[in-house]
Amino acid sequence: MTNKPTAPLRQGGFSLIEGLVAMLIFSFGILALVSMQASSIQQSTGARYRSEASLLANDLIGQMWVSDRTAATLQTNFTTGGDAYAIWLANVQATLPTAAASAPTVSVSAEGVATINLFWKAPNEEPAAPAHRYTIVAQIR
């Protein structure tokens, strides 16, 4: 009885292809996780800026409440260009990114209705993208 060498198997290299496909699927999974992490960071940063805008606007409204609450005083001190506005603006510019490019606006009506608009753009956003906006309206009496 002689041992004849067997013919090469037709399935040779199939394990190599399986391994490559498994690595490809694993790579797509890792890329998806990295993409989700980047999106999560971007959303978290956006929430932070919205929260800071809210705190800044409420800070100015609080200053309005503790001042002389007559409409004339509010318009003189707190509207865009007033003395209290200038102090508050420095805090806004230090807190919100690119707030200097689009300064916040504050207006007070004769009835004591204060409207505050804050604008900002995140550092990683496109220059042509519109600025984010936070608006708050409060009745000061």
Secondary structure, DSSP 8 states (H G I E B T S, - for coil): ---------TTTTHHHHHHHHHHHHHHHHHHHHHHHHHHHHHHHHHHHHHHHHHHHHHHHHHHHHHS---HHHHHHHHSTTSHHHHHHHHHHHHHSTTTTTS--EEEE-TT-EEEEEEEE--TTS-TTS--EEEEEEEE--
